[in-house]
Amino acid sequence: MTAPAPRLQSTNIRTRVVSGQPLIGVKHTAKTSSGLPVSTAWIDMSREDVEGLIKSLQEALDELGKQ
């Protein structure tokens, strides 16, 4: 049996330019089922990567709506 996934508490978003390329950064903060804090490192993505992520999330939401 696997442990339950941490529950999302917040998501931080930042934008910055690195070597002339605009990036969007995402960082999640969560808590485990026992209340311990969990935090991810900043994940920097290009505009195209963010658009792909949004599309994937929308598809997942659409699937949930069909159930």
Backbone torsions as a table, in degrees:
resi	resn	phi	psi	omega
1	MET	NA	133.8	179.9
2	THR	-91.2	152.5	177.8
3	ALA	-70.6	149.6	177.4
4	PRO	-63.2	146.3	179.3
5	ALA	-67.5	147.7	175.1
6	PRO	-58.6	149.4	179.5
7	ARG	-94.6	127.4	-178.6
8	LEU	-62.4	132.0	176.8
9	GLN	-103.8	-44.7	-179.4
10	SER	-158.9	161.0	174.9
11	THR	-130.5	128.7	176.6
12	ASN	-104.6	142.8	179.8
13	ILE	-124.3	139.0	174.4
14	ARG	-139.5	156.4	172.4
15	THR	-123.4	145.9	176.6
16	ARG	-160.0	166.6	178.8
17	VAL	-115.4	125.1	178.8
18	VAL	-123.3	121.7	-178.7
19	SER	51.7	39.3	178.3
20	GLY	81.1	-1.8	-179.4
21	GLN	-105.0	123.9	176.7
22	PRO	-70.8	135.0	179.5
23	LEU	-128.5	148.9	174.3
24	ILE	-112.5	125.0	-178.9
25	GLY	-105.0	143.8	179.4
26	VAL	-129.9	136.0	176.8
27	LYS	-138.9	128.1	-179.0
28	HIS	-104.8	145.2	171.6
29	THR	-123.0	135.0	-176.7
30	ALA	-143.3	176.1	173.9
31	LYS	-131.9	141.3	175.7
32	THR	-73.0	172.2	179.3
33	SER	-62.1	-22.4	177.8
34	SER	-93.5	5.2	175.2
35	GLY	91.1	3.5	179.2
36	LEU	-76.1	138.2	-179.2
37	PRO	-73.1	144.6	176.2
38	VAL	-133.1	136.0	179.4
39	SER	-138.4	140.4	175.8
40	THR	-91.9	162.3	170.9
41	ALA	-73.9	164.6	174.0
42	TRP	-64.7	132.1	174.8
43	ILE	-110.8	111.8	179.8
44	ASP	-93.2	132.3	-177.0
45	MET	-132.0	149.7	173.8
46	SER	-75.2	167.5	177.0
47	ARG	-55.9	-42.1	-178.8
48	GLU	-64.2	-40.0	178.1
49	ASP	-64.3	-41.2	179.0
50	VAL	-64.8	-42.3	177.8
51	GLU	-61.3	-39.8	177.0
52	GLY	-64.8	-39.7	177.7
53	LEU	-64.1	-44.9	178.5
54	ILE	-59.9	-42.9	179.3
55	LYS	-61.7	-44.9	179.2
56	SER	-62.9	-41.9	178.4
57	LEU	-64.9	-40.2	178.9
58	GLN	-64.3	-40.8	177.6
59	GLU	-62.7	-40.2	177.7
60	ALA	-64.5	-42.0	177.2
61	LEU	-63.1	-40.5	178.4
62	ASP	-62.3	-40.9	178.5
63	GLU	-63.4	-42.4	178.7
64	LEU	-62.6	-35.3	179.2
65	GLY	-67.8	-21.0	-179.9
66	LYS	-84.6	-14.7	-176.3
67	GLN	-84.8	NA	NA
